[in-house]
Amino acid sequence: MSFDLEAIENPAFLKDLSLEEMNELAAEIRQFLLTNIAKTGGHLSSNLGVVELTIALHYVFDFSHDRLLFDVGHQSYTHKILTGRAKDFSTLRKFHGLSGFQKRKESPYDCFEAGHSSTSLSAALGMAVARDLKKENYEIVPLIGDGALLSGMALEALNNIGYEKKKMIIIFNDNDMSISHNVGAISKSFSNLRTSNEYNDLKDDVKDFLKTKKHGKSIISAISGFKDMIKKQVVDSGIFKEFNLEYYGPIDGHNIKDLIRVMEVAKENDEPSVIHVVTKKGKGYWLAENDQIGIWHGVGPFDIKSGKALVETPPHYKAYSKVVADMVEKIMYQRDDVVTITPAMIAGAKLDSIFAHFPDRSFDCGIAEEHAVTFAAGLALNGMHPFISLYSSFLQRAYDQINHDVCRMDLAVVIGIDRAGLVGDDGETHHGIFDIGILRPLPNLIIAQGKDAEETEKLLYTAFNQAHPFAIRYPRGNVYYKGNNEDIAEIAIGTWDYLLKNNSSKSVILTYGNDVNELLKLINESENPYDLINCRFIKPLDHQMLDELALSGKEIYVYEESILSGGLGSAIGEYYALNNQKVNLHICAIPDLYPQQGSSRQIREELGIDPLTFLKTVKV
């Protein structure tokens, strides 16, 4: 039997399929995902691993009425196919296209949205309480995996769920991976559970038991003695009993028949329960199955046969993340007090070489940004100089720790803010446009961003040679790289740099990051006599230069790829207001909204803040 996936409108057709047909459907969906993600890019391994699991979920439940939450949300591609969106997969993660996550405006089958991990259980409990207060009747099914259960927020929610005892069915998708391998004591506990002799014997007992029993409430009574054996042999070595949750599993996550049976059993339970499902991340594509470091977690377009990327990094270009990681590694060779920390982003942050060469001074904390920052604070208090790499949008989760544990005690922690600015395909949950407004009010903190690779290296060198919290921003993507700078020098903190200066000019443009060189090129091509200043320090400001600009009487234009509120333009406006200096200040930045997915160019053009449009507003 062959399925026309693009003709699927909703999952109701699954009820009429035999087990053999559902397995055929799983194979076709897996091939469809591989073929389409190879063209568009996207989250590959996670979605290849949950095909059978998603089919079983839609067979057992009716998510036009019931609630299904994916955590992390990038595991929802098969769900999108089964709910009528296969025909739009050519637009996946593109401008005005299909989101790479659940999106409520896309489908009534999407009840929640999340690009970050570990949110599903808290949201599910809220839904369950609302359902019961309103005396409604529907199932709530959070599917949590890819390391999301190891986060503090998820564990906090489990604790509350076990106390409130509201009915929900938690699917724990255990693939032993977040992006790369999971770390920590809890992960080790799950690993022991999966590989123990008791589990292997128990798995066969579960299969035999489920084959002989009918669905319905009678099975709950019959299973009670068997449940005691589960608790004795397996669950006591895990965490779910401690949270007072009913436990089923482990179950083979690629066996649709067993998945359906255990989900039907769990539906009969009136309290919160956990179905522990073991899946293979990347299943069906050998390169993804054998990936140990996360290369195939999120991919750009690639050739399926060879696995090679279709868009290669040009010669003499280097990922900004790699520029930073290599510079940190160079400093680690020179100094024994420098350590590196990441919350589950070794591959994404290009830290693999550091972890290979400095295993005793590099630490993966798992998906735990809050813990990672306070861990860094503890290191700094005891004579170490930690570097912590955080994506800008994930940094938001650790704001309290940066504030309370690092900045308040004025500790020498270097924070690498990766993916600063508009990030493209992952969309509004991942744009790094809020970190300046979040961090700028914090005392003692220095915030900087280089205009190119070389200046980024100098800022990093500066950061490790001073004694205050120092946040250095850098964008997603590649940058021209001349090569290692052996004579690297510090940059005086709080100093800006004129790139263009003309006494006859009427206007001066202030910007930072990649926009410095972009505007420099456009201004030179236009031959307009604008002044251009590289504001490489966003905090502290260059007060001397600002005072000179106020005296010059020139129109001052600030251009930045950050949210308007709290950005560099806001900081400059505050400075002039506090010092009673009258200036003509204009700010071009991202307005008060969440930008959609798309390239920086596409988003800026839609918002009317692209460089060309901006320059047309600057007084000549």
N, C-alpha and C positions, 0 to 999 in steps of 0.2 A: 504494500500500500504506500502511495506517495501523497504527501500533504502539500497543499498550496498555502504556505505560511502567510503570504501577503494577503490572502483572502480571509484569514481568521478575523472575526469581529469580537468574539468574547470566548471565555473558556468553557461554555456550556457543552460544547461538542465532546469534551473529554469524557463525560458520563456515558457516552455510547461506545467508547473504545474498549477493546480487549487489552489485556496486559501486554500481549505481543505487539499490538498496534501502538500502545503508549511507549514501548521501548523503541519502536521504529521512529516515532515522533521525536523522541529524545535524540536519536542519532541525527535526524535531519536538522533539528534545532542547533545541535552542536556544530554541524557543518556550516549552517547558515551564519552562526555567530563568528566562526573562524573566518569565513569568506568576507563577511561585511566589516568586521573589525580590522582585518588586514587592509581594507581600503580606507576606512575613516579614522582608524586609531580608536583607542578606548581601553576600558578595563577588561582584559582578556581572561587571565587565569581564573579570577574569582567567578566569572560567569560560566566558564566551561565546567566549573566544579559543582554548580547548583542546578543543573538542567533537570535531572530526575527528581530532585527534591522539590523544585518549583512546580513541576507537572503534578506530583503527588498532592501538594498543597492545594492546587486549584481543582483537583479531582474531589478531594474530601470536603473542602470548604467552598462557600459561595462569597467571594470577595466583592461582589456588588452590594453585599449586605454586611458580611463579616469584615474584619479589619486586618490587613497584612502590612507589616512594617519591616523594611529591609534595613539591616544595620551590619556593615556599612552600606549606604544606599547604592553603591556602585555594583551590587550583586543582583540588580533588578532587571537585567536585559531579557532573560527568558520570560519573566513576568510581563514585560512590555510586549513581547511577541504574542503571548497567549491572550492579551487583552486588546488586540487589534492594532498594534503599532508597527508590525513588521514591514508594512509598506513604506514606512517613513525612515527606515534604518539608514538609508543613504545620507540622511541629514543628521545622523547621530553626532551630538556635541558640536554641531556647526551653528553659525550665526542664524538665529530664528529657527533653528532645527530642534530635533528631538534631544531632550536632556539626557545626560549620562546617569541621572539619579531619578528616583521617584519624583513626580511633579504633579501637584494637584490639578493644575489647569490643563494638563494633558489628558487625564483620564479619571473617571469616577472610581476606578480601581486603585488609585493612588490616594491614600488617606493621610499621608504624612510625608514630609520632605526633610532630608538630611544629607549633607555632604561630609560631615564630620562623624566620627564613630561614637558609639556607646550611648546614643540618645534614645534608642527604641524602648528600653524597659521602663524608663521614667514616663515616656509618652503613653506607653501601653497601660500603665497603672492609672494614669489620668483618665484615659478612655474607659477603663473598666469601672472606675468610681463613678464617672458620669453616666455610664450605661445603667449601673445599678440604682443610682439615685433617681433616674428617670424611668426606672422599671422597664427598660428595653431588653431585648434578647438578641444578642449576636456574639459571635466568637471574636476574640482578639488574639492575634498570632504574630508576635515579634520574632523575626528570624535574625539571630545575632551571630556573627562570625568574623572571620578575618582579623582575629585578635581583639575585637571590640569588647568581649566579655572580660578581658583582663584590665580594663580601664577602671579607675576609681568610681566614675559616675555610674557605670553599670553595676558595680558591686554595691554601691549605695542604694540603687534601685532594687536590687535583689533583696537587700535587707528589709526594705519597706514593703515589698511585695509579700515576703514571707510573713510579715506582721499583719498586713491588711487582709490577706487570704482571699483576694478577689480573683475570680476565675479568669485565667488566661493560659494559653499554651505557648510556652517559650521553646522555639526551635534553636538549639545550640549547634550551629554548623561548625564542627570541629575539624579544621583542615591543617592544624598545627602551624598556621601561617597568619601573619598580618600582611605586610608587604613581603618581608623576608621572614625567617623563622621567628616564632614567638619566643619570648624569654620570660624568666621568672619562675617562682615557686609554684604558682597556680598552674602555669603551663606545664610544668614538670608533673604535677599531680594528674592533669588530664592525660599526659603521655603515659604515665604509669597505668592509668585506668584502661587506656586503649590496648596496651601491649601485655597486660598481665595474663597469666594462665587462666585465672578466674574469669576474665573477660572473654577469652576465646571459648572456654567451656560454656559460659553463660550465653554467648551469642547464639550458639547452636540450640541451647535450651529455649531461648526466646523464640527462635524460628519454629521449633517443634511445637511449643506451647500455642503460639498464635495460629498455627495451621489447624490445630484441633479444636479451637474454641470459636464460637459464634460471636458476632458483635453484639453490643448491648450491655445493660447494667449487670447482667449475670457474670460477665467477664471480670468485673471489678471485685466481686466476691470471690470468684475462683482464683484470682491472682494474688489475694492477700497473703497467703502463705509463701507464694513465690516471691512477693515483694520483700518479705523478711529476708529471704535468701539473698536478694539483690543488695539490700542494705548491709548485710553481714559481709558479703564477699567483695563488693565493689564500692558502693556509695560512701561507706565510711572513710574511704581513702580519697574521696572527692570533697567538693564544697557544698553541693546542693542540699544535703541533709542538714547542714548547719544553718541554712537559710529557711528550713522548714518547708521545702518544696517537694512535691511528688516527682519521682524520677523514673524515666523510661530510657533504657538503652544500655550501652551504645548500639546504634543501629547502622547498618550499611547504607550510607546516603545515596548510593547508586542503584539500590534494589527497590524499585517502585512498589513491588508487591508488599514487602515488609514495611516500607514507609507508610503506605495506605493503612495497613492493619494497625500499626501502633498509633497513628493519628486518630483513627476511629476509637481506639481504646481511650486515648487521652480526652477526647470530646466528652466522654461519659463522666469524667471527674469534675466535681463542682468546685474544686480549689485550684490554685495555680500549680502548673506542672511543667516539667522540663523534658523535652525529647532530645537526647544526646545523639546527634547524627554525625557520623564520620565520613568525610568526603575527601576527594583528591583534587587539590587546586590545580587547574590547568588540564583536567582530564580530557583525553582525546587528542591532544596535540603534544607530541613527545618533547618538544623543546620547553614548553610551559610546564609539563609534568616534572621534568628534571631540573627545573630552575630552583636553586637554593638561596638566591640572594635578592630576588624580586625584579629581575629584568623584564619578565613577562607579565607583571602585575598590571601596569599601565603602559600602553605602547602607542607609537605613531604608526602610520601606514607601513606595511612590511610585506616582503615576499614570503608566502607560506612555505614554499619548498625549502628555501635556504635559511629563512629566518632573518635575512638582512633587511635593515631599514631602507625604505624607498627614498627617504630624504636624509642624506648624510650630512654630517657637519662639514662645512667647507674647510679647505686648508687654511691654517693659521687662525682658525676660530676655536673657541673653547666654551663649554657651558660655564655660566657665571658660578654655579654651585661648585664646579670643579676648580675654578680659579681660587675660590675661597678655601676649599678643602685642601688643595695643594699648598697654599700659603700657610695654613694652620699646621699642616704636617711638617713643613720646612721649619717653622718655629719650634715645633715639638722636638725636632732633632737638635735644636740649639739650646732648649731649655727643659729641664726636668720637671718644672712646676706646672707645665701646661697639660691639661687633660681635655678630652672631648666627650661630649654627651649628646645623645640623640634620642628622641621618643619614637622609636620604630622607623626611622628614616635613613638607615645606612645607605641604601641604594639611591633613594631620591635625592639625598643631600650629597652624593658622591663621596661618601666617607669610607668606602670599602678599603682603600689603601691604608688609611689611618688605623682602622681596626685590625688589619693584617699585620702592620708593622709595629703597632703599639697596643697589644692586647691588654696590658696591665694599666694603660692610661686612657682607654676608650670604653665607653659604657652605653649600652642600649637599654633604656628603661622601659621599653614597650610603650604602648599608646597611653602615656601618662605625663602629659606636658606639665601639669602642676607639680607633681613629684620631681620631675627632672629639674625644674628651676630651683626648687628649695634644696635639692641634692647639690646643685651647683653652689648655692649659698653656703652650705655646710663645708664644701671643699674650700671655698674662698676664705672662710673664717679661720681655716687651719693651714694657711700658707700656700694653697694651690691657686692657679690662675685658670679657671675653667672656661672653655668655649662650648656654648650650647647652640645647636642648630635647630631653628624652628621655622616652619612655614609661617608666613605672615598671618594667614587666616587661622592657623592652629595656635599661634601665640596668644590669640584672644582668650583662650581657655586658661592661660596661666597669668592673666593680668594681676590677680591678687598677689600671687607669689612674687612677681617682678616688683610690684609695689611694696609689699609688706616685708618680704624676706631678702630682697636684693637692694633695691634703691633706698629703703628706709635706713638700712645699716651701711649704706655707701660701700658696697662690696665690689671688688674688681672682677666682675663676671662679664665676659664678652658674649653678646647675644648676636648670632648670625640670623638676620631676618630674611629668609629665602622666599622666593616668589613674591617679592614686593611689587605692588602695582597690579595692573590688569593681567590676569594669567591665561585667558583664552578659553579653552574647551570645557573646563570643569565648571565655569560659570559663576553664578552669584555667591555660592557657598565658599568659593575658593579665592576670589579676588582679594589681593593684598592691599586694600585701599584704606583700611581703618587704623593701622598700627601707629601712624604718626599722631593722629588725634587722640588715641588711647594713651600713648606713652609720653607725649610731650609735656603734660602737666607734672610728671613725676620728678621731684627734686633729685639732684645728683646724677641724673642720667644724661649721657651724651648720645646724640643720634646723628648718624652720618650716612651718606651714600655717595659712592664714587661715580664719576662720569664715564669711566672705562675700566678695563681690567687692571691697568697699572696703578691708577689712583685707588682702586679697591684694595689692592695689595698694600699700598702705603697706609691706608686707613686701618687695615688689620694690624699692621706692624705698630702703628701708633696706639691702637687699642690695647695691645699687650705690654706697652711700655708706659702705662699710666695706671692710676689706682682707683678709678671710679667705674661704675657700671657703664658699659659702652655698647650701644646697639648699632650694628652696621647693616644697612639694607642692600639687597641686590636682587635683580629681577630674574624671572624665568627666561630661559633662552640662551643663545650663544653670543659671544663677544669676540671681537678681533683681539688676538693675543700675540704680542711681539716676541715673548719669551721671558725666561726668568730674569728678573732684575736683581743682580748681585749687589748693587750699591743702593739698595732701598733705604729711604730715609723717612723719618717721622714728618707728619704734617701738623703744624701748630693748630691746636684745638680751637675751634670757633672762628677760623679764618676762611674767607671766601676768595675767589680768584676772578679777575677780569679776563675774559677771552677776547672781547671786542670793546674798545673804548675810543670814542670820538667826541671831542669837545663841542662839535657842532650838532651833535645828536639831540633830539628832543625827548627821546624815550630810552629807557633802560629795561631790559628783560632779565628777570631773576628766575632761575630754574635749577634743577639738580638731576643726577642720574643720566640715563640714556638720552633724555631730552636736551641735554646741553649740546651734544654733538649734532643731534638732528636739527636743532634750531640754528646752530652755527653754520651748517651746510646751507640751509634755506636762506638765511640772512645774506650769506656771501653770494648766493645765486641771485638774490633780489637786488643787491647793491644798495639796499636802504641803510642809512647810517644809524643803526641801532647799537646801543651798548648791550653787551651780554655778560652776565655774571654767573659763574658756577658756584651755587650755594651748597657746597659739599657738606657743610655742617648745618643740619636743620635745628639742632639745639647743641650748644648755645649759638645764638645768632652773632654775626659779625657787626657789633654795635658801631664800631668806627666807620665801617663802610656805609651802614645805614644812615649815620649822621651826615656823612658827606653827600649822600644821595638827597637827603632832605634839603641841604643847603644849595644843591645844584638846581633845584626847581624843575627837574625833569619828571616826565610822567613815568611812574613805576608800575611795571606789569609783572605779575607773578604767574608762572605757568607750571602746573604740577599734575602728575598722575596719581592723585590722592583725593579722598573725599574733601570737599571744600571746608567743612566745619572742622576746625582744629588743625588744619594743615599749615604749611609754611606761610602761606598768605595770611592766614589768621594770626600767626605769631608776629609777623611784621606789622600788621595793623594794630595789634595790641601794644607793641613796642612804641610805635609812633603816638598812639593815644595816651599812653602812660607818661610820655615825655613831652606832651603838648606840642608835638611837631606836626605842622600841617603839610600834607603831601597829597598828590593825586595818585591814589593807589587803585589798581585794577587787578582782580584775581580771576584766573581761568583754571578751573578745577572740576572734578566730578561733582555734579549736584547731589542733592539729598535723595538718593535712590540706590537700589541694588542693581548694578548693571548686569545685563544678561550675558550668556556665553557668546564668545566670538573673539576675534583677534583684537588687539589693542587698537589697531587702525579702524576696524569696522565699528567698534564701540564708540570711539572718539568722534568719528564722522557722524554717527547717528545722534550723538549728543551735541554736536556742533562745537566740539572742543579739540578737533584735530589741529596739528601745527599750522597748516596752511590757512584754515579758517581763523585761527587765533591771530596770526600775523596780520591779517586784513584789518583787525581791530586796533592794531598798535599805531599810534600817531607817528607819522613820518616827520 
